[in-house]
Amino acid sequence: MTKYFRLLFCIAFAVGVRAQSPIGLFEDHADVGTVLHPGSVAYDPAARTYTVAGSGENMWFATDAFQFVWKKVSGDVTLTADISFIGAGVEGHRKAVLMIRQNLDADSPYADVARHGEGLTSLQARDEKGANTSEIQSNTKSPRRVRIAKRGDYFYLWVAGPGEDVHFSGGSLRVAMHDPFYVGIGVCSHNKDVVEKAVFSNVELTTGKPAGQPKLYSTLEVVPLSGDRRAIYVTPGRITSPAWTSDGTAITVEREGHLLRVPAAGGEAQLLDTPAPAQKGVMFSIAALPDDGYRNFNPQGAPDGQIAFLSCEKEIAGPVDDKDMMLRVISRTDGKPHVVAKFIGGPGTLGQSSWSPDSRRLAFISYQWIQ
């Protein structure tokens, strides 16, 4: 056998051995996007832990750069893990993620649960190739354990603090993916010149639709016009009609004839005996809304004259309970509608005082049916 053919044989043999040697639950790993320093993964079969090292400038906007440890799957999937960072780190926003991704392109559609080094935990998504990433921030900081769940085209975040069971963190993001796709764990240093490490332990990966009937959750969310959504209160069942208090420190919602008061920064809901005073929005007629191919309804005026409203597909006739919605705002700057959030909503999503008193934030309620 010539030296050339021996080399080809060795390469083929090595590739075959690698293909038959999975990394724990996963099949392979790779750097996604442009990185200056190659990433790596070390799997400890005795402890069943994955130590992932990754570089990369960011996982945000229209492209990503990070180390990804993956497996190809189809259908519904759930990935759960404990996450801890190694060392103090260089960047507070270094990220360790549980990710579901269409492909390994830098601008691929994806959804992930991102645990930041400084404690912020978010559900992030790029809903189409090359689009900017959006997120819903969890009200739980530095959770011990996190989970991402894909149910159809919707993605959900679950968290657990020390001594807690994993529980739904609120909100959902929609990303249409076709089978098969990639699921796995990853690390981004958030600084192209350094490498950061994180340990993923007690990793659980399940596929297929869970048994039982879907359960309804309601999430009270706040979104600044210049920022990202934040889930400040989540509860089983249905809540409606968010309304800011006149001092902007809290938001009231209705549930089964009762009024609940939730701190605007997030926290426990307080049952009120009498309605709290609320900032009254300026109502606009439906004629004030654009005729742009959507079914536009429920306009709510801000104290400064902006208009927020809901939009859904025109093909949706009759009641709009629990349908795909957009929350849009007509700005005073250009007079055009801008999308603030996409979610499952309905008539109870906006209230007559959904605008904060300073006209900078909107409170809305999204709904989730989860198995």
ABEGO torsion letter per residue (X at the ends): XBAAAAAAAAAAAAAAAAAABBBEABABBBBBEBBABBBBBBBBAAAGBBBBBBBEABBBEABBBBBBBBBBBBEBBBBBBBBBBBEAEABAABBBBBBBBABABAABBBBBBBBBAAGBBBBBBBABBGBBBBBBBBABBGBABBBBBBBEABBBBBBBBBGBBBBBAEEBBBBBBBOBBBBEBBBBAGBAABBBBBBBBGBBBBBEBBBEBBBBBBBBBBBBAABBBBBABBBBEBBBGBBBBAAGABBBBBBGGBBBBBBAAEEBBBBBABBBBBBBBBBBBAAABBBAGBBBBGBBBBAAGBBBBBBBBAABBEBABGBBBBBBBBBAAAGBBBBABBBBBBAAABBAAABBAAGABBBBBBBBBBX
